């Protein structure tokens, strides 16, 4: 139940775009990668997934870049995990046993199962907008090098 790098990069990049959208219309991939200390190529693949899912928009060309849209703040963290292909985390055994299921339980299966459901509910009920609304004034400094 730990976030993957892919999900972390996706979430941080969307938050970065959302926090700067009033100051800048579009932000180029290079700037996002530098400010978030993320490998450019890897971030490019993540951003493509987010554009395809409609979380953010992009424009090509010298004045292009990525930007938020009217729906960006409505997306939940669970949806973001789905768009980045991270949902299978909920099915992986916390002890990494190969055959862990309700029929073949690992020693921690019962305790973790209830937490898993709560974790999934939390992600499904928390939106990008919620994170921005509840953020501290210097929140951008915690996700970037600004």
N, C-alpha and C positions, 0 to 999 in steps of 0.2 A: 504494500500500500504506500510505497514511496513513489513520488513522481519521477518519471523518466526525464532524461535530458531533453528529448524531443518535446515533451509536453511543457517543460519549464521554459524552453526557448519560445515556444508558441505563445504561452501566457505572457511572458515578459515582453515580447515584441508587440503584442496587441495592447497591453497596458501602456507601453512606451508611445505607440501611435496615438492612443486615446488621450493621453495626458498632454501631448504636444499638438493636437489637431487644431487648436485655436491659434497657435503661433505659426504653424507651417501647414500648407495645404497638403503637400506630399513629401514623404521622407524616403530617400533612396536607401537601397539595401546596404550599401557600404557604410552609411552613417549608422544604421541600426546595428549592424554587426560590430562596428567599432565601439559604439556606446554601450552595448550590452556584453561586450567581450565574448562574442560568439563566432565560430568559424563561418565565414561568408557563404561558402558553398552549401554547408549544412543548413544554414538559416534560409538560404534561397529555396531549398526543397520544402522546408517547413512553411514558408510564406506562400508558396504555390498551393499547398494543401488548404491553407486558410482562405486564399482567394477563391479557389474552386468551391469551397464550402459556403462562400458568401459572408464570411466573418469580416473580412476586409476587402478593399478594392485595390486595384493597381492600374497604373498607366505607364506605357512604354515611352521611351524617348528621353532626350536630354533633360527635359523638365518633368519627367515622370517620377514614379515612386509609388509608395504604398500609402494608403489613407483609410481612415475609418468610414463607415457608412451609417445610415440611420438605424440599422439593426445591430451593430457591433455590440453595444452595451447589453443587449437582451440575451446573448448567447451564454449558456451556463458552462461551468467548468467541466461537467460531464460531457457536454457536446464537444467541447474543445478536445477532450481526451479521445472521443470517438473520431473526430476529424484527423487527429494525428496518429490514429491506429493504436491507441494505448488501452483500449477497453479490456483486452484479455488479461490485464493485471489482476482483475477481480477473480479470475479463475486459477491463478497460480498459487500453489501451496507456499505458505510463508516459510516452511522449512525446506522447500525445494524438493519435496518427495515427488517421485514420478507419478505415482498413482494415488492421489489424494482426492477423495470425493466423499459424498454422503454415505456411499456404500463401503468405501475403503479409506477410513479416516487416519490422518496423522495424529500424533499426541496433542496437538494444539487446535485441531479442526473446529471443535465446538465453540471454543472461546473466540476464535478469529471470525467465525461465520457471522456472529451477531455484530461484531465491529465492522465487518465488510459491508453489511447492509446499511448501517448508519453512515459509513464513509460514502457510500454511493448516494444516499439521500442528501448528504451535505453537498456533494459535488453537483447534484441535480437541482438543488435549490439555491445555489450561489451563482450569480451572474457576474459578468465582467463589470457591469454597472455597479453592482453591490461592492465589489472590491474597490472601485474608484470612489464611491460615495463614502466608504468607511476608511479611506486612506488618510494618513497623516500629511501635514503640509510638505514635508521633505521626502515623501514616498518615492518620488522618481529617483532620488539618490540611492535608494536601496536596490533598485533594479538596473541602474546604469552607472556610468562613470562621470556623469554630469556633476 
